[in-house]
Amino acid sequence: MAEECPVNIECRLFRSVDCGSHLLHIGEVEEIHADASCVTDGKPDISKIQPMVYSQAAYWECGRPIEKAFSAGKKYQKR
């Protein structure tokens, strides 16, 4: 498990497919492990977890964009 992450999703890998530019991993969720601080009524609470997701060529928090994808890391490059 990744100690820094409040939620870890344990998966069983069925297959990896080489798509040319990347590997696509296909699997099934086996177990979800959530830190007690991120749980409400026995279930992971998205308002406490505050996940970052990728969609529509951008990184998002719940309901708002954070950064554009593919260019966000450029400001962290050494000059």
BALO-940025 format. One record per residue: residue number from 1; residue in three letters; z, x, y of N, C-alpha, C in turn. Coordinates in Angstrom, 2 decimals. Example, Ala and Ser with C-alpha at 12.3 -4.5 7.8 and 13.67 -1.06 7.14 Angstrom:
<pts>
<pt><seq>1</seq><type>ALA</type><n_w>7.80</n_w><n_u>13.19</n_u><n_v>-5.69</n_v><ca_w>7.80</ca_w><ca_u>12.30</ca_u><ca_v>-4.50</ca_v><c_w>7.80</c_w><c_u>13.20</c_u><c_v>-3.30</c_v></pt>
<pt><seq>2</seq><type>SER</type><n_w>7.08</n_w><n_u>12.85</n_u><n_v>-2.25</n_v><ca_w>7.14</ca_w><ca_u>13.67</ca_u><ca_v>-1.06</ca_v><c_w>7.87</c_w><c_u>12.90</c_u><c_v>0.03</c_v></pt>
</pts>
This chain:
<pts>
<pt><seq>1</seq><type>MET</type><n_w>0.00</n_w><n_u>0.83</n_u><n_v>-1.18</n_v><ca_w>0.00</ca_w><ca_u>0.00</ca_u><ca_v>0.00</ca_v><c_w>0.00</c_w><c_u>0.88</c_u><c_v>1.25</c_v></pt>
<pt><seq>2</seq><type>ALA</type><n_w>-0.59</n_w><n_u>0.39</n_u><n_v>2.30</n_v><ca_w>-0.59</ca_w><ca_u>1.09</ca_u><ca_v>3.58</ca_v><c_w>0.66</c_w><c_u>0.67</c_u><c_v>4.35</c_v></pt>
<pt><seq>3</seq><type>GLU</type><n_w>1.62</n_w><n_u>1.57</n_u><n_v>4.46</n_v><ca_w>2.91</ca_w><ca_u>1.26</ca_u><ca_v>5.07</ca_v><c_w>2.77</c_w><c_u>0.80</c_u><c_v>6.52</c_v></pt>
<pt><seq>4</seq><type>GLU</type><n_w>1.75</n_w><n_u>1.33</n_u><n_v>7.23</n_v><ca_w>1.56</ca_w><ca_u>0.98</ca_u><ca_v>8.64</ca_v><c_w>1.01</c_w><c_u>-0.43</c_u><c_v>8.83</c_v></pt>
<pt><seq>5</seq><type>CYS</type><n_w>0.49</n_w><n_u>-1.03</n_u><n_v>7.77</n_v><ca_w>-0.11</ca_w><ca_u>-2.36</ca_u><ca_v>7.86</ca_v><c_w>0.88</c_w><c_u>-3.43</c_u><c_v>7.45</c_v></pt>
<pt><seq>6</seq><type>PRO</type><n_w>1.04</n_w><n_u>-4.48</n_u><n_v>8.26</n_v><ca_w>2.00</ca_w><ca_u>-5.53</ca_u><ca_v>7.91</ca_v><c_w>1.54</c_w><c_u>-6.38</c_u><c_v>6.74</c_v></pt>
<pt><seq>7</seq><type>VAL</type><n_w>0.24</n_w><n_u>-6.40</n_u><n_v>6.47</n_v><ca_w>-0.30</ca_w><ca_u>-7.17</ca_u><ca_v>5.35</ca_v><c_w>-1.26</c_w><c_u>-6.28</c_u><c_v>4.57</c_v></pt>
<pt><seq>8</seq><type>ASN</type><n_w>-1.10</n_w><n_u>-6.25</n_u><n_v>3.25</n_v><ca_w>-1.99</ca_w><ca_u>-5.51</ca_u><ca_v>2.37</ca_v><c_w>-2.56</c_w><c_u>-6.50</c_u><c_v>1.35</c_v></pt>
<pt><seq>9</seq><type>ILE</type><n_w>-3.86</n_w><n_u>-6.42</n_u><n_v>1.13</n_v><ca_w>-4.52</ca_w><ca_u>-7.30</ca_u><ca_v>0.18</ca_v><c_w>-4.97</c_w><c_u>-6.45</c_u><c_v>-1.00</c_v></pt>
<pt><seq>10</seq><type>GLU</type><n_w>-4.41</n_w><n_u>-6.76</n_u><n_v>-2.16</n_v><ca_w>-4.71</ca_w><ca_u>-6.01</ca_u><ca_v>-3.39</ca_v><c_w>-5.87</c_w><c_u>-6.70</c_u><c_v>-4.10</c_v></pt>
<pt><seq>11</seq><type>CYS</type><n_w>-6.94</n_w><n_u>-5.93</n_u><n_v>-4.34</n_v><ca_w>-8.15</ca_w><ca_u>-6.48</ca_u><ca_v>-4.95</ca_v><c_w>-8.50</c_w><c_u>-5.76</c_u><c_v>-6.24</c_v></pt>
<pt><seq>12</seq><type>ARG</type><n_w>-9.22</n_w><n_u>-6.46</n_u><n_v>-7.09</n_v><ca_w>-9.78</ca_w><ca_u>-5.85</ca_u><ca_v>-8.30</ca_v><c_w>-11.26</c_w><c_u>-5.67</c_u><c_v>-8.04</c_v></pt>
<pt><seq>13</seq><type>LEU</type><n_w>-11.74</n_w><n_u>-4.45</n_u><n_v>-8.16</n_v><ca_w>-13.13</ca_w><ca_u>-4.13</ca_u><ca_v>-7.90</ca_v><c_w>-13.99</c_w><c_u>-4.52</c_u><c_v>-9.10</c_v></pt>
<pt><seq>14</seq><type>PHE</type><n_w>-15.03</n_w><n_u>-5.33</n_u><n_v>-8.84</n_v><ca_w>-15.98</ca_w><ca_u>-5.69</ca_u><ca_v>-9.89</ca_v><c_w>-17.17</c_w><c_u>-4.75</c_u><c_v>-9.90</c_v></pt>
<pt><seq>15</seq><type>ARG</type><n_w>-17.67</n_w><n_u>-4.45</n_u><n_v>-8.70</n_v><ca_w>-18.89</ca_w><ca_u>-3.69</ca_u><ca_v>-8.63</ca_v><c_w>-19.06</c_w><c_u>-3.06</c_u><c_v>-7.25</c_v></pt>
<pt><seq>16</seq><type>SER</type><n_w>-19.71</n_w><n_u>-1.92</n_u><n_v>-7.19</n_v><ca_w>-20.10</ca_w><ca_u>-1.29</ca_u><ca_v>-5.93</ca_v><c_w>-21.62</c_w><c_u>-1.22</c_u><c_v>-5.92</c_v></pt>
<pt><seq>17</seq><type>VAL</type><n_w>-22.22</n_w><n_u>-1.65</n_u><n_v>-4.81</n_v><ca_w>-23.67</ca_w><ca_u>-1.67</ca_u><ca_v>-4.68</ca_v><c_w>-24.07</c_w><c_u>-0.73</c_u><c_v>-3.55</c_v></pt>
<pt><seq>18</seq><type>ASP</type><n_w>-24.97</n_w><n_u>0.21</n_u><n_v>-3.85</n_v><ca_w>-25.47</ca_w><ca_u>1.13</ca_u><ca_v>-2.83</ca_v><c_w>-26.55</c_w><c_u>0.41</c_u><c_v>-2.03</c_v></pt>
<pt><seq>19</seq><type>CYS</type><n_w>-26.26</n_w><n_u>0.14</n_u><n_v>-0.76</n_v><ca_w>-27.20</ca_w><ca_u>-0.58</ca_u><ca_v>0.12</ca_v><c_w>-28.04</c_w><c_u>0.37</c_u><c_v>0.96</c_v></pt>
<pt><seq>20</seq><type>GLY</type><n_w>-27.97</n_w><n_u>1.66</n_u><n_v>0.68</n_v><ca_w>-28.73</ca_w><ca_u>2.65</ca_u><ca_v>1.43</ca_v><c_w>-27.90</c_w><c_u>3.27</c_u><c_v>2.53</c_v></pt>
<pt><seq>21</seq><type>SER</type><n_w>-27.47</n_w><n_u>2.46</n_u><n_v>3.50</n_v><ca_w>-26.67</ca_w><ca_u>2.98</ca_u><ca_v>4.61</ca_v><c_w>-25.17</c_w><c_u>2.92</c_u><c_v>4.33</c_v></pt>
<pt><seq>22</seq><type>HIS</type><n_w>-24.78</n_w><n_u>2.17</n_u><n_v>3.32</n_v><ca_w>-23.36</ca_w><ca_u>2.01</ca_u><ca_v>3.00</ca_v><c_w>-23.21</c_w><c_u>1.46</c_u><c_v>1.58</c_v></pt>
<pt><seq>23</seq><type>LEU</type><n_w>-21.99</n_w><n_u>1.49</n_u><n_v>1.09</n_v><ca_w>-21.67</ca_w><ca_u>0.88</ca_u><ca_v>-0.20</ca_v><c_w>-21.06</c_w><c_u>-0.49</c_u><c_v>0.05</c_v></pt>
<pt><seq>24</seq><type>LEU</type><n_w>-21.51</n_w><n_u>-1.48</n_u><n_v>-0.69</n_v><ca_w>-20.94</ca_w><ca_u>-2.83</ca_u><ca_v>-0.64</ca_v><c_w>-20.03</c_w><c_u>-2.96</c_u><c_v>-1.86</c_v></pt>
<pt><seq>25</seq><type>HIS</type><n_w>-18.75</n_w><n_u>-3.22</n_u><n_v>-1.63</n_v><ca_w>-17.79</ca_w><ca_u>-3.36</ca_u><ca_v>-2.72</ca_v><c_w>-17.54</c_w><c_u>-4.85</c_u><c_v>-2.96</c_v></pt>
<pt><seq>26</seq><type>ILE</type><n_w>-17.68</n_w><n_u>-5.28</n_u><n_v>-4.20</n_v><ca_w>-17.50</ca_w><ca_u>-6.67</ca_u><ca_v>-4.57</ca_v><c_w>-16.27</c_w><c_u>-6.76</c_u><c_v>-5.46</c_v></pt>
<pt><seq>27</seq><type>GLY</type><n_w>-15.33</n_w><n_u>-7.62</n_u><n_v>-5.08</n_v><ca_w>-14.10</ca_w><ca_u>-7.73</ca_u><ca_v>-5.85</ca_v><c_w>-13.45</c_w><c_u>-9.09</c_u><c_v>-5.71</c_v></pt>
<pt><seq>28</seq><type>GLU</type><n_w>-12.24</n_w><n_u>-9.18</n_u><n_v>-6.23</n_v><ca_w>-11.48</ca_w><ca_u>-10.43</ca_u><ca_v>-6.21</ca_v><c_w>-10.06</c_w><c_u>-10.12</c_u><c_v>-5.75</c_v></pt>
<pt><seq>29</seq><type>VAL</type><n_w>-9.52</n_w><n_u>-10.96</n_u><n_v>-4.87</n_v><ca_w>-8.16</ca_w><ca_u>-10.79</ca_u><ca_v>-4.39</ca_v><c_w>-7.20</c_w><c_u>-11.07</c_u><c_v>-5.55</c_v></pt>
<pt><seq>30</seq><type>GLU</type><n_w>-6.32</n_w><n_u>-10.12</n_u><n_v>-5.83</n_v><ca_w>-5.32</ca_w><ca_u>-10.26</ca_u><ca_v>-6.89</ca_v><c_w>-3.96</c_w><c_u>-10.67</c_u><c_v>-6.33</c_v></pt>
<pt><seq>31</seq><type>GLU</type><n_w>-3.59</n_w><n_u>-10.07</n_u><n_v>-5.19</n_v><ca_w>-2.26</ca_w><ca_u>-10.30</ca_u><ca_v>-4.62</ca_v><c_w>-2.30</c_w><c_u>-9.99</c_u><c_v>-3.13</c_v></pt>
<pt><seq>32</seq><type>ILE</type><n_w>-1.50</n_w><n_u>-10.70</n_u><n_v>-2.36</n_v><ca_w>-1.34</ca_w><ca_u>-10.42</ca_u><ca_v>-0.93</ca_v><c_w>0.11</c_w><c_u>-10.03</c_u><c_v>-0.71</c_v></pt>
<pt><seq>33</seq><type>HIS</type><n_w>0.30</n_w><n_u>-8.86</n_u><n_v>-0.10</n_v><ca_w>1.64</ca_w><ca_u>-8.35</ca_u><ca_v>0.18</ca_v><c_w>1.84</c_w><c_u>-8.39</c_u><c_v>1.69</c_v></pt>
<pt><seq>34</seq><type>ALA</type><n_w>2.85</n_w><n_u>-9.12</n_u><n_v>2.15</n_v><ca_w>3.11</ca_w><ca_u>-9.25</ca_u><ca_v>3.58</ca_v><c_w>4.54</c_w><c_u>-8.86</c_u><c_v>3.89</c_v></pt>
<pt><seq>35</seq><type>ASP</type><n_w>4.72</n_w><n_u>-8.07</n_u><n_v>4.95</n_v><ca_w>6.04</ca_w><ca_u>-7.69</ca_u><ca_v>5.43</ca_v><c_w>6.78</c_w><c_u>-8.95</c_u><c_v>5.87</c_v></pt>
<pt><seq>36</seq><type>ALA</type><n_w>8.06</n_w><n_u>-9.03</n_u><n_v>5.61</n_v><ca_w>8.86</ca_w><ca_u>-10.22</ca_u><ca_v>5.94</ca_v><c_w>8.78</c_w><c_u>-10.58</c_u><c_v>7.42</c_v></pt>
<pt><seq>37</seq><type>SER</type><n_w>8.58</n_w><n_u>-9.60</n_u><n_v>8.29</n_v><ca_w>8.50</ca_w><ca_u>-9.87</ca_u><ca_v>9.72</ca_v><c_w>7.23</c_w><c_u>-10.63</c_u><c_v>10.11</c_v></pt>
<pt><seq>38</seq><type>CYS</type><n_w>6.28</n_w><n_u>-10.73</n_u><n_v>9.20</n_v><ca_w>5.00</ca_w><ca_u>-11.40</ca_u><ca_v>9.47</ca_v><c_w>4.83</c_w><c_u>-12.70</c_u><c_v>8.70</c_v></pt>
<pt><seq>39</seq><type>VAL</type><n_w>5.93</n_w><n_u>-13.22</n_u><n_v>8.17</n_v><ca_w>5.86</ca_w><ca_u>-14.41</ca_u><ca_v>7.33</ca_v><c_w>6.63</c_w><c_u>-15.55</c_u><c_v>7.98</c_v></pt>
<pt><seq>40</seq><type>THR</type><n_w>6.04</n_w><n_u>-16.75</n_u><n_v>7.92</n_v><ca_w>6.70</ca_w><ca_u>-17.98</ca_u><ca_v>8.37</ca_v><c_w>6.56</c_w><c_u>-19.01</c_u><c_v>7.26</c_v></pt>
<pt><seq>41</seq><type>ASP</type><n_w>7.65</n_w><n_u>-19.59</n_u><n_v>6.87</n_v><ca_w>7.66</ca_w><ca_u>-20.60</ca_u><ca_v>5.79</ca_v><c_w>6.99</c_w><c_u>-20.09</c_u><c_v>4.51</c_v></pt>
<pt><seq>42</seq><type>GLY</type><n_w>7.21</n_w><n_u>-18.81</n_u><n_v>4.19</n_v><ca_w>6.70</ca_w><ca_u>-18.24</ca_u><ca_v>2.96</ca_v><c_w>5.23</c_w><c_u>-17.86</c_u><c_v>2.97</c_v></pt>
<pt><seq>43</seq><type>LYS</type><n_w>4.58</n_w><n_u>-17.96</n_u><n_v>4.14</n_v><ca_w>3.15</ca_w><ca_u>-17.64</ca_u><ca_v>4.22</ca_v><c_w>2.91</c_w><c_u>-16.66</c_u><c_v>5.35</c_v></pt>
<pt><seq>44</seq><type>PRO</type><n_w>1.90</n_w><n_u>-15.77</n_u><n_v>5.19</n_v><ca_w>1.55</ca_w><ca_u>-14.87</ca_u><ca_v>6.30</ca_v><c_w>1.23</c_w><c_u>-15.68</c_u><c_v>7.56</c_v></pt>
<pt><seq>45</seq><type>ASP</type><n_w>1.76</n_w><n_u>-15.24</n_u><n_v>8.71</n_v><ca_w>1.60</ca_w><ca_u>-15.95</ca_u><ca_v>9.98</ca_v><c_w>0.66</c_w><c_u>-15.15</c_u><c_v>10.89</c_v></pt>
<pt><seq>46</seq><type>ILE</type><n_w>-0.53</n_w><n_u>-15.68</n_u><n_v>11.14</n_v><ca_w>-1.55</ca_w><ca_u>-14.96</ca_u><ca_v>11.90</ca_v><c_w>-1.08</c_w><c_u>-14.60</c_u><c_v>13.31</c_v></pt>
<pt><seq>47</seq><type>SER</type><n_w>-0.21</n_w><n_u>-15.41</n_u><n_v>13.91</n_v><ca_w>0.28</ca_w><ca_u>-15.09</ca_u><ca_v>15.26</ca_v><c_w>1.21</c_w><c_u>-13.89</c_u><c_v>15.24</c_v></pt>
<pt><seq>48</seq><type>LYS</type><n_w>1.84</n_w><n_u>-13.62</n_u><n_v>14.12</n_v><ca_w>2.72</ca_w><ca_u>-12.45</ca_u><ca_v>13.99</ca_v><c_w>1.95</c_w><c_u>-11.22</c_u><c_v>13.52</c_v></pt>
<pt><seq>49</seq><type>ILE</type><n_w>0.93</n_w><n_u>-11.42</n_u><n_v>12.73</n_v><ca_w>0.14</ca_w><ca_u>-10.32</ca_u><ca_v>12.19</ca_v><c_w>-0.79</c_w><c_u>-9.74</c_u><c_v>13.25</c_v></pt>
<pt><seq>50</seq><type>GLN</type><n_w>-1.35</n_w><n_u>-10.58</n_u><n_v>14.07</n_v><ca_w>-2.31</ca_w><ca_u>-10.19</ca_u><ca_v>15.11</ca_v><c_w>-3.43</c_w><c_u>-9.32</c_u><c_v>14.54</c_v></pt>
<pt><seq>51</seq><type>PRO</type><n_w>-4.23</n_w><n_u>-9.87</n_u><n_v>13.64</n_v><ca_w>-5.30</ca_w><ca_u>-9.08</ca_u><ca_v>13.02</ca_v><c_w>-6.43</c_w><c_u>-8.77</c_u><c_v>13.98</c_v></pt>
<pt><seq>52</seq><type>MET</type><n_w>-7.14</n_w><n_u>-7.69</n_u><n_v>13.68</n_v><ca_w>-8.37</ca_w><ca_u>-7.35</ca_u><ca_v>14.39</ca_v><c_w>-9.48</c_w><c_u>-7.54</c_u><c_v>13.38</c_v></pt>
<pt><seq>53</seq><type>VAL</type><n_w>-10.51</n_w><n_u>-8.29</n_u><n_v>13.76</n_v><ca_w>-11.62</ca_w><ca_u>-8.58</ca_u><ca_v>12.84</ca_v><c_w>-12.95</c_w><c_u>-8.19</c_u><c_v>13.48</c_v></pt>
<pt><seq>54</seq><type>TYR</type><n_w>-13.95</n_w><n_u>-8.00</n_u><n_v>12.62</n_v><ca_w>-15.30</ca_w><ca_u>-7.68</ca_u><ca_v>13.08</ca_v><c_w>-16.17</c_w><c_u>-8.91</c_u><c_v>12.88</c_v></pt>
<pt><seq>55</seq><type>SER</type><n_w>-16.85</n_w><n_u>-9.33</n_u><n_v>13.94</n_v><ca_w>-17.78</ca_w><ca_u>-10.46</ca_u><ca_v>13.86</ca_v><c_w>-18.71</c_w><c_u>-10.41</c_u><c_v>15.05</c_v></pt>
<pt><seq>56</seq><type>GLN</type><n_w>-19.95</n_w><n_u>-10.76</n_u><n_v>14.84</n_v><ca_w>-20.94</ca_w><ca_u>-10.86</ca_u><ca_v>15.91</ca_v><c_w>-21.03</c_w><c_u>-9.57</c_u><c_v>16.72</c_v></pt>
<pt><seq>57</seq><type>ALA</type><n_w>-21.07</n_w><n_u>-8.43</n_u><n_v>16.02</n_v><ca_w>-21.21</ca_w><ca_u>-7.10</ca_u><ca_v>16.64</ca_v><c_w>-20.10</c_w><c_u>-6.78</c_u><c_v>17.63</c_v></pt>
<pt><seq>58</seq><type>ALA</type><n_w>-18.89</n_w><n_u>-7.30</n_u><n_v>17.36</n_v><ca_w>-17.74</ca_w><ca_u>-7.00</ca_u><ca_v>18.22</ca_v><c_w>-16.46</c_w><c_u>-7.03</c_u><c_v>17.39</c_v></pt>
<pt><seq>59</seq><type>TYR</type><n_w>-15.42</n_w><n_u>-6.39</n_u><n_v>17.92</n_v><ca_w>-14.09</ca_w><ca_u>-6.45</ca_u><ca_v>17.33</ca_v><c_w>-13.29</c_w><c_u>-7.49</c_u><c_v>18.10</c_v></pt>
<pt><seq>60</seq><type>TRP</type><n_w>-12.56</n_w><n_u>-8.33</n_u><n_v>17.39</n_v><ca_w>-11.86</ca_w><ca_u>-9.46</ca_u><ca_v>17.99</ca_v><c_w>-10.38</c_w><c_u>-9.47</c_u><c_v>17.62</c_v></pt>
<pt><seq>61</seq><type>GLU</type><n_w>-9.55</n_w><n_u>-9.96</n_u><n_v>18.55</n_v><ca_w>-8.20</ca_w><ca_u>-10.42</ca_u><ca_v>18.24</ca_v><c_w>-8.35</c_w><c_u>-11.92</c_u><c_v>18.08</c_v></pt>
<pt><seq>62</seq><type>CYS</type><n_w>-7.29</n_w><n_u>-12.62</n_u><n_v>17.80</n_v><ca_w>-7.38</ca_w><ca_u>-14.07</ca_u><ca_v>17.64</ca_v><c_w>-7.92</c_w><c_u>-14.71</c_u><c_v>18.91</c_v></pt>
<pt><seq>63</seq><type>GLY</type><n_w>-9.19</n_w><n_u>-15.15</n_u><n_v>18.86</n_v><ca_w>-9.77</ca_w><ca_u>-15.90</ca_u><ca_v>19.95</ca_v><c_w>-10.36</c_w><c_u>-15.12</c_u><c_v>21.11</c_v></pt>
<pt><seq>64</seq><type>ARG</type><n_w>-10.24</n_w><n_u>-13.79</n_u><n_v>21.13</n_v><ca_w>-10.82</ca_w><ca_u>-13.05</ca_u><ca_v>22.26</ca_v><c_w>-11.40</c_w><c_u>-11.73</c_u><c_v>21.79</c_v></pt>
<pt><seq>65</seq><type>PRO</type><n_w>-12.52</n_w><n_u>-11.33</n_u><n_v>22.39</n_v><ca_w>-13.12</ca_w><ca_u>-10.05</ca_u><ca_v>22.01</ca_v><c_w>-12.31</c_w><c_u>-8.88</c_u><c_v>22.55</c_v></pt>
<pt><seq>66</seq><type>ILE</type><n_w>-12.27</n_w><n_u>-7.78</n_u><n_v>21.77</n_v><ca_w>-11.56</ca_w><ca_u>-6.57</ca_u><ca_v>22.19</ca_v><c_w>-12.56</c_w><c_u>-5.52</c_u><c_v>22.67</c_v></pt>
<pt><seq>67</seq><type>GLU</type><n_w>-13.56</n_w><n_u>-5.22</n_u><n_v>21.85</n_v><ca_w>-14.55</ca_w><ca_u>-4.18</ca_u><ca_v>22.14</ca_v><c_w>-15.87</c_w><c_u>-4.52</c_u><c_v>21.47</c_v></pt>
<pt><seq>68</seq><type>LYS</type><n_w>-16.96</n_w><n_u>-4.02</n_u><n_v>22.02</n_v><ca_w>-18.25</ca_w><ca_u>-4.13</ca_u><ca_v>21.36</ca_v><c_w>-18.30</c_w><c_u>-3.14</c_u><c_v>20.20</c_v></pt>
<pt><seq>69</seq><type>ALA</type><n_w>-18.91</n_w><n_u>-3.57</n_u><n_v>19.12</n_v><ca_w>-19.04</ca_w><ca_u>-2.69</ca_u><ca_v>17.96</ca_v><c_w>-20.09</c_w><c_u>-1.62</c_u><c_v>18.22</c_v></pt>
<pt><seq>70</seq><type>PHE</type><n_w>-20.01</n_w><n_u>-0.54</n_u><n_v>17.47</n_v><ca_w>-20.96</ca_w><ca_u>0.57</ca_u><ca_v>17.47</ca_v><c_w>-20.87</c_w><c_u>1.45</c_u><c_v>18.72</c_v></pt>
<pt><seq>71</seq><type>SER</type><n_w>-20.24</n_w><n_u>1.00</n_u><n_v>19.80</n_v><ca_w>-20.11</ca_w><ca_u>1.82</ca_u><ca_v>20.99</ca_v><c_w>-18.65</c_w><c_u>2.05</c_u><c_v>21.37</c_v></pt>
<pt><seq>72</seq><type>ALA</type><n_w>-17.74</n_w><n_u>1.30</n_u><n_v>20.77</n_v><ca_w>-16.32</ca_w><ca_u>1.39</ca_u><ca_v>21.15</ca_v><c_w>-15.75</c_w><c_u>2.77</c_u><c_v>20.95</c_v></pt>
<pt><seq>73</seq><type>GLY</type><n_w>-16.15</n_w><n_u>3.48</n_u><n_v>19.93</n_v><ca_w>-15.60</ca_w><ca_u>4.81</ca_u><ca_v>19.64</ca_v><c_w>-16.12</c_w><c_u>5.92</c_u><c_v>20.53</c_v></pt>
<pt><seq>74</seq><type>LYS</type><n_w>-17.21</n_w><n_u>5.67</n_u><n_v>21.25</n_v><ca_w>-17.81</ca_w><ca_u>6.73</ca_u><ca_v>22.07</ca_v><c_w>-16.86</c_w><c_u>7.26</c_u><c_v>23.14</c_v></pt>
<pt><seq>75</seq><type>LYS</type><n_w>-15.98</n_w><n_u>6.42</n_u><n_v>23.66</n_v><ca_w>-15.07</ca_w><ca_u>6.89</ca_u><ca_v>24.71</ca_v><c_w>-13.99</c_w><c_u>7.82</c_u><c_v>24.16</c_v></pt>
<pt><seq>76</seq><type>TYR</type><n_w>-13.89</n_w><n_u>7.92</n_u><n_v>22.82</n_v><ca_w>-12.89</ca_w><ca_u>8.80</ca_u><ca_v>22.21</ca_v><c_w>-13.49</c_w><c_u>10.13</c_u><c_v>21.76</c_v></pt>
<pt><seq>77</seq><type>GLN</type><n_w>-14.78</n_w><n_u>10.33</n_u><n_v>21.96</n_v><ca_w>-15.43</ca_w><ca_u>11.58</ca_u><ca_v>21.56</ca_v><c_w>-14.98</c_w><c_u>12.72</c_u><c_v>22.46</c_v></pt>
<pt><seq>78</seq><type>LYS</type><n_w>-14.86</n_w><n_u>13.91</n_u><n_v>21.87</n_v><ca_w>-14.54</ca_w><ca_u>15.11</ca_u><ca_v>22.64</ca_v><c_w>-15.75</c_w><c_u>15.46</c_u><c_v>23.50</c_v></pt>
<pt><seq>79</seq><type>ARG</type><n_w>-15.49</n_w><n_u>15.92</n_u><n_v>24.69</n_v><ca_w>-16.57</ca_w><ca_u>16.30</ca_u><ca_v>25.60</ca_v><c_w>-16.63</c_w><c_u>17.79</c_u><c_v>25.74</c_v></pt>
</pts>
